[in-house]
Amino acid sequence: EKALPIRELSGFLVVHHDREFRAVYAGLTQKFGDLQLGVAFGNAWYDDTRHPAFNPWLYYSADAVEAFVSVEHYSREDREPWFYKGQVSWRVADSIFVGAYGEKDLGVGPLLAWRNGSLRIWGAIPVISRPEEGARGVAGIQVEF
């Protein structure tokens, strides 16, 4: 995220890569007190095809609570075009957060995060709604500047 000359407006870039999916989005975000709203456009690659994508998201941070919700829409007619994920966490110690993470097709489960200034490292194990498939870990690194 990078501040722009317009007050409270910032630009951001999101890059995601795993075995079956990769994406690159760029967009703008606006702060409204403790709430931040972002909108991005970019491309997602899956099933060996590039798909134009739209990604609005919402982030809330105040004192001991952090919450994030993201929705993605892919320009594709032969498959469900919507994807969503979110997390909410509460500060339980100086730099430690606990909470929940949820993602479409993966499920919901516990989250543990560590924050030091603008760096946040988190991990989650979404298992609810997919117990027969077993646990699958999800992790992330966020850097704010």
C-alpha positions in Angstrom: 0.0 0.0 0.0 1.4 3.4 -0.9 -0.1 6.8 0.0 -1.1 9.0 -3.0 -1.3 12.9 -3.1 -5.0 12.8 -2.6 -5.7 12.8 1.2 -6.5 9.3 2.7 -6.3 7.6 -0.8 -3.7 4.9 -1.3 -2.6 2.5 -4.0 -2.0 -1.2 -3.4 -0.8 -4.4 -5.1 -1.8 -8.0 -4.3 0.2 -11.0 -5.5 -0.9 -14.6 -4.8 0.7 -17.8 -6.0 0.1 -21.5 -5.2 0.0 -24.8 -7.1 -3.4 -24.3 -8.8 -4.0 -20.5 -8.8 -2.1 -17.3 -9.2 -3.3 -13.7 -9.3 -2.1 -10.1 -9.6 -4.3 -7.2 -8.7 -3.7 -3.4 -8.4 -6.2 -0.9 -7.0 -7.0 2.0 -4.8 -8.1 2.2 -1.2 -9.8 4.8 1.0 -9.7 5.1 4.8 -12.8 6.1 6.8 -11.6 6.3 10.4 -10.9 2.7 11.5 -12.4 1.3 8.3 -10.6 0.9 5.0 -12.3 0.0 1.6 -10.3 -1.2 -1.4 -11.1 -1.9 -5.0 -8.8 -3.7 -7.4 -8.7 -5.0 -10.9 -6.3 -7.5 -12.3 -5.9 -11.1 -13.6 -6.2 -14.5 -12.1 -4.8 -17.7 -13.7 -6.4 -21.1 -13.1 -7.4 -24.1 -15.2 -4.6 -22.9 -17.6 -6.6 -19.8 -18.5 -6.2 -16.1 -17.6 -9.4 -14.5 -16.2 -9.9 -10.7 -15.7 -10.8 -10.2 -12.1 -12.5 -7.6 -9.8 -11.6 -7.5 -6.1 -13.4 -5.3 -3.5 -12.3 -5.7 0.1 -12.9 -4.2 3.5 -10.5 -3.9 6.5 -11.2 -2.8 10.0 -8.6 -2.2 12.7 -9.2 -0.6 16.1 -7.3 -1.2 19.4 -7.6 -5.0 20.0 -9.6 -6.0 16.9 -8.7 -6.6 13.2 -11.1 -7.8 10.6 -10.7 -8.4 6.8 -13.2 -9.5 4.1 -12.3 -9.9 0.5 -14.5 -10.9 -2.5 -13.2 -11.7 -6.0 -15.2 -12.0 -9.2 -13.7 -13.7 -12.2 -14.9 -13.1 -15.8 -15.8 -16.7 -16.5 -19.2 -18.2 -17.5 -18.6 -22.0 -17.2 -17.8 -22.0 -13.5 -18.8 -20.2 -10.3 -17.3 -16.7 -10.8 -17.3 -15.6 -7.1 -14.6 -16.3 -4.4 -14.6 -14.9 -0.9 -12.4 -15.1 2.3 -12.2 -13.3 5.6 -10.7 -13.2 9.0 -11.2 -11.6 12.3 -8.8 -11.5 15.2 -8.5 -10.1 18.7 -5.3 -9.0 20.5 -4.7 -11.3 23.5 -1.1 -10.1 24.2 1.1 -7.3 23.1 1.7 -8.7 19.6 -0.4 -11.9 19.6 -3.8 -12.2 18.0 -6.3 -15.2 18.0 -9.4 -15.4 15.8 -11.0 -17.2 12.9 -10.3 -17.5 9.2 -12.8 -18.6 6.5 -12.5 -19.2 2.8 -14.9 -20.5 0.1 -14.4 -24.1 -0.7 -11.9 -24.5 2.2 -13.9 -23.9 5.3 -13.6 -22.0 8.6 -11.2 -22.5 11.5 -8.9 -21.0 14.1 -6.3 -18.3 13.3 -3.2 -17.3 15.2 -1.3 -14.1 14.3 1.7 -12.1 15.4 2.1 -8.4 14.6 5.2 -6.2 15.0 4.6 -2.7 13.8 3.7 -2.9 10.1 4.5 -6.6 9.8 1.9 -9.3 10.4 2.4 -13.0 10.1 -0.6 -15.3 10.5 -1.7 -19.0 10.1 -5.0 -20.7 10.1 -6.4 -24.3 9.8 -9.8 -24.1 8.2 -11.5 -27.4 8.9 -15.2 -26.7 9.5 -17.3 -27.7 6.4 -14.5 -30.0 5.1 -13.9 -32.4 7.9 -13.8 -35.5 5.6 -10.9 -33.9 3.6 -8.8 -33.2 6.7 -7.0 -30.1 7.7 -5.2 -27.8 5.3 -3.1 -24.9 6.7 -3.2 -21.4 5.3 -0.7 -18.7 6.1 0.0 -15.1 5.2 2.5 -12.3 5.5 1.2 -8.8 5.4 3.4 -5.7 5.2 2.0 -2.2 5.5 4.0 0.8 4.4 
